[in-house]
């Protein structure tokens, strides 16, 4: 996890807009100081992982294109 004084970053990956919105919202509501990044697919997730440090990934297991 991140060090003292830094924010935890969660990457939430789900192709369902509803599930993505609800899931990311639940995490944010429970942990308002966390940075929750929600993306619709594996390719977007890989791009985010290349751009930033992420402490946790929450992902759907079955998605179009890449599982």
N, C-alpha and C positions, 0 to 999 in steps of 0.2 A: 504494500500500500504506500501511499504518498507520505512524505515526511510532515513534520509539524509545520503548521502555517500554510499548507498547500491543500488544494481541493482534490477530492477523489473524483476520478472520471470514469463513468460507466458508458459503455457502448452497447446500445440495445438494437438488435437486428431482428426484424420481422417483416415479411412481405405483406402481411395483412395490415392495412392502415389502422383499422380499429384496434387490433391487438397491440400494435406498435405504440399508438397514442395512449391507450390505457396502461400498458406496462411501463412505459417511460414516465407517465404521469404518476403512477403509484410510487415508483422509486423516488421521483422528485418530491412528492408530497411527504414521504417518510424521511427523506434526507435533503432538505431544501438547499443545503450548502454544497451538495454534490453537483458536478457538471454531468448532465445526462445527454448524450448524443444519440439520437435515434435515426437509423438508416433503414431503407427498404430492402436491402439485399446484400448478398455476400460480396459482390464486387465493390459496392459502396463501403462495406465494412473494411475490406482490405485497403482501400484508399485512405480511410480514416486512420487505420492502424499504421500506415506508412507516414502519416502527417503528424500524429500526436502520440504521446504516451497514454495508455489506457490501463486503469487498475483492474477493471472487471468487464467481461463480455457476457451479456445475456442474449442468447440466440435461439431462434426457431431452428428445429433440426431438419425440416423438409422445406426447401424453397426452390423456386424456379432457377434455372441456370447452373447454380453451384450449391451442393448440399454440404 
